[in-house]
Amino acid sequence: MAGSSDRLIWQHALDHGLVIVTKDEDFHRFSVLYGAPPKVIWIRIGNCSTADIARLLTERREAIDRFVEDEEAAFLALA
């Protein structure tokens, strides 16, 4: 969905039961305004490589799994 608007991405995730993983602060705002679903994982490590993001997600897998399974949680920031 590269190049799609944030609202379109949000709606697509909502319609398909997806979790949004992003570096875009706008999705944090959507999460506060609309709540879940969809859930949002916000990557907060600044300028980094794809390998850095993959490493972060791998290292935090248990926290991510708990977040996804928590019916009350809507937003997770990873740094």
PDB file of N, CA, C and O in Angstrom:
ATOM      1  N   MET A   1       0.816  -1.193   0.000  1.00  0.00           N
ATOM      2  CA  MET A   1       0.000   0.000   0.000  1.00  0.00           C
ATOM      3  C   MET A   1       0.863   1.262   0.000  1.00  0.00           C
ATOM      4  O   MET A   1       0.435   2.331   0.435  1.00  0.00           O
ATOM      5  N   ALA A   2       2.075   1.108  -0.495  1.00  0.00           N
ATOM      6  CA  ALA A   2       2.986   2.255  -0.568  1.00  0.00           C
ATOM      7  C   ALA A   2       2.315   3.409  -1.294  1.00  0.00           C
ATOM      8  O   ALA A   2       1.709   3.230  -2.350  1.00  0.00           O
ATOM      9  N   GLY A   3       2.433   4.599  -0.710  1.00  0.00           N
ATOM     10  CA  GLY A   3       1.858   5.782  -1.327  1.00  0.00           C
ATOM     11  C   GLY A   3       0.402   6.019  -0.971  1.00  0.00           C
ATOM     12  O   GLY A   3      -0.170   7.039  -1.356  1.00  0.00           O
ATOM     13  N   SER A   4      -0.209   5.092  -0.239  1.00  0.00           N
ATOM     14  CA  SER A   4      -1.607   5.264   0.163  1.00  0.00           C
ATOM     15  C   SER A   4      -1.709   6.252   1.316  1.00  0.00           C
ATOM     16  O   SER A   4      -0.756   6.446   2.071  1.00  0.00           O
ATOM     17  N   SER A   5      -2.859   6.864   1.439  1.00  0.00           N
ATOM     18  CA  SER A   5      -3.076   7.799   2.543  1.00  0.00           C
ATOM     19  C   SER A   5      -3.126   7.036   3.867  1.00  0.00           C
ATOM     20  O   SER A   5      -3.414   5.840   3.902  1.00  0.00           O
ATOM     21  N   ASP A   6      -2.841   7.751   4.950  1.00  0.00           N
ATOM     22  CA  ASP A   6      -2.907   7.137   6.277  1.00  0.00           C
ATOM     23  C   ASP A   6      -4.303   6.596   6.551  1.00  0.00           C
ATOM     24  O   ASP A   6      -4.453   5.506   7.103  1.00  0.00           O
ATOM     25  N   ARG A   7      -5.317   7.351   6.171  1.00  0.00           N
ATOM     26  CA  ARG A   7      -6.701   6.904   6.404  1.00  0.00           C
ATOM     27  C   ARG A   7      -7.023   5.621   5.648  1.00  0.00           C
ATOM     28  O   ARG A   7      -7.726   4.756   6.169  1.00  0.00           O
ATOM     29  N   LEU A   8      -6.522   5.493   4.437  1.00  0.00           N
ATOM     30  CA  LEU A   8      -6.754   4.280   3.653  1.00  0.00           C
ATOM     31  C   LEU A   8      -6.038   3.091   4.287  1.00  0.00           C
ATOM     32  O   LEU A   8      -6.593   1.994   4.353  1.00  0.00           O
ATOM     33  N   ILE A   9      -4.817   3.304   4.750  1.00  0.00           N
ATOM     34  CA  ILE A   9      -4.073   2.232   5.428  1.00  0.00           C
ATOM     35  C   ILE A   9      -4.804   1.824   6.706  1.00  0.00           C
ATOM     36  O   ILE A   9      -4.950   0.633   6.983  1.00  0.00           O
ATOM     37  N   TRP A  10      -5.265   2.808   7.487  1.00  0.00           N
ATOM     38  CA  TRP A  10      -6.007   2.525   8.714  1.00  0.00           C
ATOM     39  C   TRP A  10      -7.251   1.679   8.402  1.00  0.00           C
ATOM     40  O   TRP A  10      -7.510   0.676   9.067  1.00  0.00           O
ATOM     41  N   GLN A  11      -8.004   2.091   7.399  1.00  0.00           N
ATOM     42  CA  GLN A  11      -9.227   1.370   7.043  1.00  0.00           C
ATOM     43  C   GLN A  11      -8.919  -0.044   6.559  1.00  0.00           C
ATOM     44  O   GLN A  11      -9.634  -0.985   6.904  1.00  0.00           O
ATOM     45  N   HIS A  12      -7.873  -0.199   5.771  1.00  0.00           N
ATOM     46  CA  HIS A  12      -7.483  -1.519   5.274  1.00  0.00           C
ATOM     47  C   HIS A  12      -7.126  -2.435   6.447  1.00  0.00           C
ATOM     48  O   HIS A  12      -7.560  -3.587   6.487  1.00  0.00           O
ATOM     49  N   ALA A  13      -6.343  -1.933   7.396  1.00  0.00           N
ATOM     50  CA  ALA A  13      -5.972  -2.728   8.570  1.00  0.00           C
ATOM     51  C   ALA A  13      -7.213  -3.094   9.376  1.00  0.00           C
ATOM     52  O   ALA A  13      -7.336  -4.225   9.846  1.00  0.00           O
ATOM     53  N   LEU A  14      -8.121  -2.155   9.536  1.00  0.00           N
ATOM     54  CA  LEU A  14      -9.369  -2.395  10.253  1.00  0.00           C
ATOM     55  C   LEU A  14     -10.197  -3.475   9.558  1.00  0.00           C
ATOM     56  O   LEU A  14     -10.689  -4.398  10.206  1.00  0.00           O
ATOM     57  N   ASP A  15     -10.347  -3.358   8.258  1.00  0.00           N
ATOM     58  CA  ASP A  15     -11.165  -4.300   7.486  1.00  0.00           C
ATOM     59  C   ASP A  15     -10.594  -5.714   7.471  1.00  0.00           C
ATOM     60  O   ASP A  15     -11.343  -6.680   7.329  1.00  0.00           O
ATOM     61  N   HIS A  16      -9.266  -5.846   7.616  1.00  0.00           N
ATOM     62  CA  HIS A  16      -8.621  -7.148   7.456  1.00  0.00           C
ATOM     63  C   HIS A  16      -7.995  -7.684   8.739  1.00  0.00           C
ATOM     64  O   HIS A  16      -7.264  -8.674   8.700  1.00  0.00           O
ATOM     65  N   GLY A  17      -8.267  -7.049   9.870  1.00  0.00           N
ATOM     66  CA  GLY A  17      -7.761  -7.547  11.150  1.00  0.00           C
ATOM     67  C   GLY A  17      -6.251  -7.494  11.273  1.00  0.00           C
ATOM     68  O   GLY A  17      -5.640  -8.389  11.857  1.00  0.00           O
ATOM     69  N   LEU A  18      -5.643  -6.442  10.722  1.00  0.00           N
ATOM     70  CA  LEU A  18      -4.186  -6.324  10.717  1.00  0.00           C
ATOM     71  C   LEU A  18      -3.698  -5.390  11.819  1.00  0.00           C
ATOM     72  O   LEU A  18      -4.453  -4.560  12.325  1.00  0.00           O
ATOM     73  N   VAL A  19      -2.435  -5.535  12.181  1.00  0.00           N
ATOM     74  CA  VAL A  19      -1.753  -4.622  13.090  1.00  0.00           C
ATOM     75  C   VAL A  19      -0.881  -3.703  12.232  1.00  0.00           C
ATOM     76  O   VAL A  19      -0.168  -4.178  11.348  1.00  0.00           O
ATOM     77  N   ILE A  20      -0.932  -2.412  12.483  1.00  0.00           N
ATOM     78  CA  ILE A  20      -0.103  -1.457  11.755  1.00  0.00           C
ATOM     79  C   ILE A  20       1.226  -1.311  12.480  1.00  0.00           C
ATOM     80  O   ILE A  20       1.254  -0.992  13.669  1.00  0.00           O
ATOM     81  N   VAL A  21       2.317  -1.541  11.780  1.00  0.00           N
ATOM     82  CA  VAL A  21       3.669  -1.324  12.309  1.00  0.00           C
ATOM     83  C   VAL A  21       4.241  -0.160  11.520  1.00  0.00           C
ATOM     84  O   VAL A  21       4.350  -0.232  10.296  1.00  0.00           O
ATOM     85  N   THR A  22       4.607   0.911  12.211  1.00  0.00           N
ATOM     86  CA  THR A  22       4.925   2.153  11.518  1.00  0.00           C
ATOM     87  C   THR A  22       5.945   2.997  12.258  1.00  0.00           C
ATOM     88  O   THR A  22       6.149   2.834  13.461  1.00  0.00           O
ATOM     89  N   LYS A  23       6.580   3.896  11.529  1.00  0.00           N
ATOM     90  CA  LYS A  23       7.406   4.943  12.115  1.00  0.00           C
ATOM     91  C   LYS A  23       6.676   6.286  12.042  1.00  0.00           C
ATOM     92  O   LYS A  23       7.221   7.307  12.462  1.00  0.00           O
ATOM     93  N   ASP A  24       5.472   6.296  11.523  1.00  0.00           N
ATOM     94  CA  ASP A  24       4.681   7.495  11.286  1.00  0.00           C
ATOM     95  C   ASP A  24       3.861   7.862  12.527  1.00  0.00           C
ATOM     96  O   ASP A  24       3.011   7.085  12.963  1.00  0.00           O
ATOM     97  N   GLU A  25       4.114   9.035  13.091  1.00  0.00           N
ATOM     98  CA  GLU A  25       3.425   9.488  14.290  1.00  0.00           C
ATOM     99  C   GLU A  25       1.917   9.655  14.086  1.00  0.00           C
ATOM    100  O   GLU A  25       1.153   9.596  15.050  1.00  0.00           O
ATOM    101  N   ASP A  26       1.487   9.862  12.852  1.00  0.00           N
ATOM    102  CA  ASP A  26       0.065  10.042  12.586  1.00  0.00           C
ATOM    103  C   ASP A  26      -0.767   8.852  13.058  1.00  0.00           C
ATOM    104  O   ASP A  26      -1.902   9.028  13.501  1.00  0.00           O
ATOM    105  N   PHE A  27      -0.213   7.643  12.968  1.00  0.00           N
ATOM    106  CA  PHE A  27      -0.971   6.475  13.390  1.00  0.00           C
ATOM    107  C   PHE A  27      -1.138   6.443  14.908  1.00  0.00           C
ATOM    108  O   PHE A  27      -2.116   5.891  15.411  1.00  0.00           O
ATOM    109  N   HIS A  28      -0.194   7.028  15.637  1.00  0.00           N
ATOM    110  CA  HIS A  28      -0.381   7.181  17.082  1.00  0.00           C
ATOM    111  C   HIS A  28      -1.591   8.070  17.334  1.00  0.00           C
ATOM    112  O   HIS A  28      -2.420   7.760  18.190  1.00  0.00           O
ATOM    113  N   ARG A  29      -1.700   9.153  16.610  1.00  0.00           N
ATOM    114  CA  ARG A  29      -2.851  10.057  16.751  1.00  0.00           C
ATOM    115  C   ARG A  29      -4.161   9.343  16.419  1.00  0.00           C
ATOM    116  O   ARG A  29      -5.153   9.502  17.130  1.00  0.00           O
ATOM    117  N   PHE A  30      -4.165   8.568  15.356  1.00  0.00           N
ATOM    118  CA  PHE A  30      -5.370   7.805  14.996  1.00  0.00           C
ATOM    119  C   PHE A  30      -5.745   6.861  16.133  1.00  0.00           C
ATOM    120  O   PHE A  30      -6.919   6.718  16.474  1.00  0.00           O
ATOM    121  N   SER A  31      -4.738   6.223  16.713  1.00  0.00           N
ATOM    122  CA  SER A  31      -4.978   5.283  17.794  1.00  0.00           C
ATOM    123  C   SER A  31      -5.630   5.975  18.988  1.00  0.00           C
ATOM    124  O   SER A  31      -6.548   5.430  19.602  1.00  0.00           O
ATOM    125  N   VAL A  32      -5.158   7.168  19.311  1.00  0.00           N
ATOM    126  CA  VAL A  32      -5.736   7.934  20.417  1.00  0.00           C
ATOM    127  C   VAL A  32      -7.162   8.361  20.071  1.00  0.00           C
ATOM    128  O   VAL A  32      -8.053   8.272  20.915  1.00  0.00           O
ATOM    129  N   LEU A  33      -7.382   8.819  18.856  1.00  0.00           N
ATOM    130  CA  LEU A  33      -8.704   9.295  18.450  1.00  0.00           C
ATOM    131  C   LEU A  33      -9.735   8.177  18.306  1.00  0.00           C
ATOM    132  O   LEU A  33     -10.871   8.315  18.759  1.00  0.00           O
ATOM    133  N   TYR A  34      -9.339   7.071  17.675  1.00  0.00           N
ATOM    134  CA  TYR A  34     -10.296   6.042  17.302  1.00  0.00           C
ATOM    135  C   TYR A  34     -10.193   4.762  18.121  1.00  0.00           C
ATOM    136  O   TYR A  34     -11.124   3.957  18.118  1.00  0.00           O
ATOM    137  N   GLY A  35      -9.076   4.557  18.824  1.00  0.00           N
ATOM    138  CA  GLY A  35      -8.881   3.310  19.550  1.00  0.00           C
ATOM    139  C   GLY A  35      -8.663   2.145  18.612  1.00  0.00           C
ATOM    140  O   GLY A  35      -8.522   2.318  17.401  1.00  0.00           O
ATOM    141  N   ALA A  36      -8.636   0.965  19.184  1.00  0.00           N
ATOM    142  CA  ALA A  36      -8.427  -0.251  18.389  1.00  0.00           C
ATOM    143  C   ALA A  36      -9.773  -0.908  18.135  1.00  0.00           C
ATOM    144  O   ALA A  36     -10.711  -0.674  18.896  1.00  0.00           O
ATOM    145  N   PRO A  37      -9.900  -1.706  17.111  1.00  0.00           N
ATOM    146  CA  PRO A  37      -8.876  -1.994  16.120  1.00  0.00           C
ATOM    147  C   PRO A  37      -8.753  -0.881  15.083  1.00  0.00           C
ATOM    148  O   PRO A  37      -9.628  -0.019  15.004  1.00  0.00           O
ATOM    149  N   PRO A  38      -7.708  -0.884  14.307  1.00  0.00           N
ATOM    150  CA  PRO A  38      -6.556  -1.777  14.398  1.00  0.00           C
ATOM    151  C   PRO A  38      -5.596  -1.331  15.503  1.00  0.00           C
ATOM    152  O   PRO A  38      -5.620  -0.186  15.955  1.00  0.00           O
ATOM    153  N   LYS A  39      -4.774  -2.251  15.910  1.00  0.00           N
ATOM    154  CA  LYS A  39      -3.715  -1.947  16.861  1.00  0.00           C
ATOM    155  C   LYS A  39      -2.554  -1.308  16.099  1.00  0.00           C
ATOM    156  O   LYS A  39      -2.382  -1.522  14.899  1.00  0.00           O
ATOM    157  N   VAL A  40      -1.761  -0.517  16.831  1.00  0.00           N
ATOM    158  CA  VAL A  40      -0.636   0.186  16.214  1.00  0.00           C
ATOM    159  C   VAL A  40       0.640  -0.082  17.012  1.00  0.00           C
ATOM    160  O   VAL A  40       0.671   0.073  18.232  1.00  0.00           O
ATOM    161  N   ILE A  41       1.684  -0.484  16.301  1.00  0.00           N
ATOM    162  CA  ILE A  41       3.024  -0.583  16.874  1.00  0.00           C
ATOM    163  C   ILE A  41       3.846   0.525  16.238  1.00  0.00           C
ATOM    164  O   ILE A  41       4.057   0.545  15.025  1.00  0.00           O
ATOM    165  N   TRP A  42       4.309   1.451  17.079  1.00  0.00           N
ATOM    166  CA  TRP A  42       5.050   2.626  16.612  1.00  0.00           C
ATOM    167  C   TRP A  42       6.536   2.405  16.863  1.00  0.00           C
ATOM    168  O   TRP A  42       6.962   2.277  18.011  1.00  0.00           O
ATOM    169  N   ILE A  43       7.317   2.360  15.802  1.00  0.00           N
ATOM    170  CA  ILE A  43       8.769   2.191  15.871  1.00  0.00           C
ATOM    171  C   ILE A  43       9.387   3.561  16.130  1.00  0.00           C
ATOM    172  O   ILE A  43       9.226   4.477  15.324  1.00  0.00           O
ATOM    173  N   ARG A  44      10.092   3.705  17.249  1.00  0.00           N
ATOM    174  CA  ARG A  44      10.622   5.006  17.651  1.00  0.00           C
ATOM    175  C   ARG A  44      12.137   4.977  17.765  1.00  0.00           C
ATOM    176  O   ARG A  44      12.684   5.377  18.793  1.00  0.00           O
ATOM    177  N   ILE A  45      12.817   4.515  16.738  1.00  0.00           N
ATOM    178  CA  ILE A  45      14.274   4.453  16.803  1.00  0.00           C
ATOM    179  C   ILE A  45      14.952   5.394  15.805  1.00  0.00           C
ATOM    180  O   ILE A  45      16.131   5.226  15.494  1.00  0.00           O
ATOM    181  N   GLY A  46      14.221   6.365  15.314  1.00  0.00           N
ATOM    182  CA  GLY A  46      14.832   7.369  14.447  1.00  0.00           C
ATOM    183  C   GLY A  46      15.323   6.802  13.133  1.00  0.00           C
ATOM    184  O   GLY A  46      14.801   5.807  12.631  1.00  0.00           O
ATOM    185  N   ASN A  47      16.331   7.451  12.589  1.00  0.00           N
ATOM    186  CA  ASN A  47      16.889   7.055  11.308  1.00  0.00           C
ATOM    187  C   ASN A  47      17.617   5.725  11.474  1.00  0.00           C
ATOM    188  O   ASN A  47      18.591   5.636  12.222  1.00  0.00           O
ATOM    189  N   CYS A  48      17.146   4.691  10.778  1.00  0.00           N
ATOM    190  CA  CYS A  48      17.711   3.359  10.951  1.00  0.00           C
ATOM    191  C   CYS A  48      17.497   2.536   9.692  1.00  0.00           C
ATOM    192  O   CYS A  48      16.767   2.927   8.781  1.00  0.00           O
ATOM    193  N   SER A  49      18.147   1.400   9.670  1.00  0.00           N
ATOM    194  CA  SER A  49      18.018   0.497   8.524  1.00  0.00           C
ATOM    195  C   SER A  49      16.856  -0.473   8.740  1.00  0.00           C
ATOM    196  O   SER A  49      16.335  -0.611   9.847  1.00  0.00           O
ATOM    197  N   THR A  50      16.474  -1.127   7.675  1.00  0.00           N
ATOM    198  CA  THR A  50      15.463  -2.176   7.772  1.00  0.00           C
ATOM    199  C   THR A  50      15.949  -3.280   8.697  1.00  0.00           C
ATOM    200  O   THR A  50      15.161  -3.846   9.455  1.00  0.00           O
ATOM    201  N   ALA A  51      17.234  -3.591   8.644  1.00  0.00           N
ATOM    202  CA  ALA A  51      17.806  -4.611   9.527  1.00  0.00           C
ATOM    203  C   ALA A  51      17.660  -4.204  10.996  1.00  0.00           C
ATOM    204  O   ALA A  51      17.404  -5.054  11.850  1.00  0.00           O
ATOM    205  N   ASP A  52      17.821  -2.910  11.296  1.00  0.00           N
ATOM    206  CA  ASP A  52      17.641  -2.425  12.673  1.00  0.00           C
ATOM    207  C   ASP A  52      16.198  -2.638  13.138  1.00  0.00           C
ATOM    208  O   ASP A  52      15.961  -3.050  14.274  1.00  0.00           O
ATOM    209  N   ILE A  53      15.251  -2.360  12.264  1.00  0.00           N
ATOM    210  CA  ILE A  53      13.841  -2.550  12.607  1.00  0.00           C
ATOM    211  C   ILE A  53      13.548  -4.034  12.802  1.00  0.00           C
ATOM    212  O   ILE A  53      12.869  -4.408  13.758  1.00  0.00           O
ATOM    213  N   ALA A  54      14.045  -4.869  11.922  1.00  0.00           N
ATOM    214  CA  ALA A  54      13.836  -6.319  12.048  1.00  0.00           C
ATOM    215  C   ALA A  54      14.421  -6.826  13.363  1.00  0.00           C
ATOM    216  O   ALA A  54      13.807  -7.655  14.035  1.00  0.00           O
ATOM    217  N   ARG A  55      15.590  -6.340  13.729  1.00  0.00           N
ATOM    218  CA  ARG A  55      16.229  -6.739  14.981  1.00  0.00           C
ATOM    219  C   ARG A  55      15.379  -6.308  16.185  1.00  0.00           C
ATOM    220  O   ARG A  55      15.175  -7.088  17.116  1.00  0.00           O
ATOM    221  N   LEU A  56      14.892  -5.074  16.161  1.00  0.00           N
ATOM    222  CA  LEU A  56      14.039  -4.581  17.240  1.00  0.00           C
ATOM    223  C   LEU A  56      12.788  -5.443  17.387  1.00  0.00           C
ATOM    224  O   LEU A  56      12.432  -5.840  18.497  1.00  0.00           O
ATOM    225  N   LEU A  57      12.126  -5.731  16.277  1.00  0.00           N
ATOM    226  CA  LEU A  57      10.907  -6.535  16.326  1.00  0.00           C
ATOM    227  C   LEU A  57      11.197  -7.947  16.840  1.00  0.00           C
ATOM    228  O   LEU A  57      10.403  -8.512  17.592  1.00  0.00           O
ATOM    229  N   THR A  58      12.318  -8.505  16.437  1.00  0.00           N
ATOM    230  CA  THR A  58      12.702  -9.835  16.910  1.00  0.00           C
ATOM    231  C   THR A  58      12.994  -9.818  18.410  1.00  0.00           C
ATOM    232  O   THR A  58      12.544 -10.695  19.148  1.00  0.00           O
ATOM    233  N   GLU A  59      13.748  -8.820  18.849  1.00  0.00           N
ATOM    234  CA  GLU A  59      14.109  -8.721  20.266  1.00  0.00           C
ATOM    235  C   GLU A  59      12.887  -8.497  21.149  1.00  0.00           C
ATOM    236  O   GLU A  59      12.869  -8.940  22.298  1.00  0.00           O
ATOM    237  N   ARG A  60      11.875  -7.822  20.638  1.00  0.00           N
ATOM    238  CA  ARG A  60      10.691  -7.473  21.440  1.00  0.00           C
ATOM    239  C   ARG A  60       9.487  -8.366  21.128  1.00  0.00           C
ATOM    240  O   ARG A  60       8.350  -8.008  21.435  1.00  0.00           O
ATOM    241  N   ARG A  61       9.736  -9.513  20.527  1.00  0.00           N
ATOM    242  CA  ARG A  61       8.650 -10.391  20.084  1.00  0.00           C
ATOM    243  C   ARG A  61       7.685 -10.768  21.202  1.00  0.00           C
ATOM    244  O   ARG A  61       6.472 -10.753  20.995  1.00  0.00           O
ATOM    245  N   GLU A  62       8.194 -11.102  22.370  1.00  0.00           N
ATOM    246  CA  GLU A  62       7.298 -11.495  23.463  1.00  0.00           C
ATOM    247  C   GLU A  62       6.371 -10.343  23.855  1.00  0.00           C
ATOM    248  O   GLU A  62       5.178 -10.554  24.075  1.00  0.00           O
ATOM    249  N   ALA A  63       6.914  -9.134  23.943  1.00  0.00           N
ATOM    250  CA  ALA A  63       6.094  -7.963  24.278  1.00  0.00           C
ATOM    251  C   ALA A  63       5.063  -7.708  23.181  1.00  0.00           C
ATOM    252  O   ALA A  63       3.920  -7.351  23.467  1.00  0.00           O
ATOM    253  N   ILE A  64       5.466  -7.892  21.936  1.00  0.00           N
ATOM    254  CA  ILE A  64       4.544  -7.696  20.811  1.00  0.00           C
ATOM    255  C   ILE A  64       3.420  -8.732  20.860  1.00  0.00           C
ATOM    256  O   ILE A  64       2.253  -8.392  20.671  1.00  0.00           O
ATOM    257  N   ASP A  65       3.768  -9.983  21.112  1.00  0.00           N
ATOM    258  CA  ASP A  65       2.744 -11.032  21.211  1.00  0.00           C
ATOM    259  C   ASP A  65       1.747 -10.728  22.321  1.00  0.00           C
ATOM    260  O   ASP A  65       0.542 -10.889  22.129  1.00  0.00           O
ATOM    261  N   ARG A  66       2.238 -10.287  23.489  1.00  0.00           N
ATOM    262  CA  ARG A  66       1.342  -9.934  24.596  1.00  0.00           C
ATOM    263  C   ARG A  66       0.431  -8.766  24.203  1.00  0.00           C
ATOM    264  O   ARG A  66      -0.764  -8.767  24.498  1.00  0.00           O
ATOM    265  N   PHE A  67       1.020  -7.774  23.532  1.00  0.00           N
ATOM    266  CA  PHE A  67       0.257  -6.614  23.080  1.00  0.00           C
ATOM    267  C   PHE A  67      -0.861  -7.029  22.118  1.00  0.00           C
ATOM    268  O   PHE A  67      -2.005  -6.602  22.275  1.00  0.00           O
ATOM    269  N   VAL A  68      -0.537  -7.841  21.145  1.00  0.00           N
ATOM    270  CA  VAL A  68      -1.528  -8.263  20.145  1.00  0.00           C
ATOM    271  C   VAL A  68      -2.665  -9.046  20.804  1.00  0.00           C
ATOM    272  O   VAL A  68      -3.821  -8.917  20.401  1.00  0.00           O
ATOM    273  N   GLU A  69      -2.347  -9.843  21.799  1.00  0.00           N
ATOM    274  CA  GLU A  69      -3.367 -10.667  22.460  1.00  0.00           C
ATOM    275  C   GLU A  69      -4.183  -9.897  23.500  1.00  0.00           C
ATOM    276  O   GLU A  69      -5.258 -10.352  23.890  1.00  0.00           O
ATOM    277  N   ASP A  70      -3.701  -8.760  23.949  1.00  0.00           N
ATOM    278  CA  ASP A  70      -4.390  -7.959  24.962  1.00  0.00           C
ATOM    279  C   ASP A  70      -5.561  -7.220  24.314  1.00  0.00           C
ATOM    280  O   ASP A  70      -5.357  -6.323  23.495  1.00  0.00           O
ATOM    281  N   GLU A  71      -6.774  -7.594  24.678  1.00  0.00           N
ATOM    282  CA  GLU A  71      -7.964  -7.004  24.065  1.00  0.00           C
ATOM    283  C   GLU A  71      -8.124  -5.523  24.379  1.00  0.00           C
ATOM    284  O   GLU A  71      -8.787  -4.807  23.629  1.00  0.00           O
ATOM    285  N   GLU A  72      -7.533  -5.053  25.467  1.00  0.00           N
ATOM    286  CA  GLU A  72      -7.660  -3.654  25.874  1.00  0.00           C
ATOM    287  C   GLU A  72      -6.624  -2.748  25.208  1.00  0.00           C
ATOM    288  O   GLU A  72      -6.870  -1.555  25.029  1.00  0.00           O
ATOM    289  N   ALA A  73      -5.476  -3.303  24.842  1.00  0.00           N
ATOM    290  CA  ALA A  73      -4.354  -2.497  24.316  1.00  0.00           C
ATOM    291  C   ALA A  73      -4.624  -2.072  22.875  1.00  0.00           C
ATOM    292  O   ALA A  73      -5.136  -2.841  22.061  1.00  0.00           O
ATOM    293  N   ALA A  74      -4.259  -0.811  22.588  1.00  0.00           N
ATOM    294  CA  ALA A  74      -4.455  -0.280  21.238  1.00  0.00           C
ATOM    295  C   ALA A  74      -3.147   0.183  20.610  1.00  0.00           C
ATOM    296  O   ALA A  74      -3.047   0.286  19.388  1.00  0.00           O
ATOM    297  N   PHE A  75      -2.142   0.462  21.442  1.00  0.00           N
ATOM    298  CA  PHE A  75      -0.941   1.132  20.960  1.00  0.00           C
ATOM    299  C   PHE A  75       0.292   0.655  21.723  1.00  0.00           C
ATOM    300  O   PHE A  75       0.263   0.530  22.947  1.00  0.00           O
ATOM    301  N   LEU A  76       1.372   0.389  20.993  1.00  0.00           N
ATOM    302  CA  LEU A  76       2.636  -0.021  21.597  1.00  0.00           C
ATOM    303  C   LEU A  76       3.763   0.755  20.933  1.00  0.00           C
ATOM    304  O   LEU A  76       3.914   0.717  19.712  1.00  0.00           O
ATOM    305  N   ALA A  77       4.555   1.458  21.736  1.00  0.00           N
ATOM    306  CA  ALA A  77       5.732   2.173  21.212  1.00  0.00           C
ATOM    307  C   ALA A  77       6.969   1.340  21.511  1.00  0.00           C
ATOM    308  O   ALA A  77       7.162   0.888  22.640  1.00  0.00           O
ATOM    309  N   LEU A  78       7.803   1.137  20.504  1.00  0.00           N
ATOM    310  CA  LEU A  78       9.048   0.396  20.665  1.00  0.00           C
ATOM    311  C   LEU A  78      10.220   1.305  20.357  1.00  0.00           C
ATOM    312  O   LEU A  78      10.243   1.992  19.336  1.00  0.00           O
ATOM    313  N   ALA A  79      11.197   1.299  21.261  1.00  0.00           N
ATOM    314  CA  ALA A  79      12.393   2.112  21.055  1.00  0.00           C
ATOM    315  C   ALA A  79      13.626   1.289  21.360  1.00  0.00           C
ATOM    316  O   ALA A  79      14.746   1.789  21.248  1.00  0.00           O
TER     317      ALA A  79
END
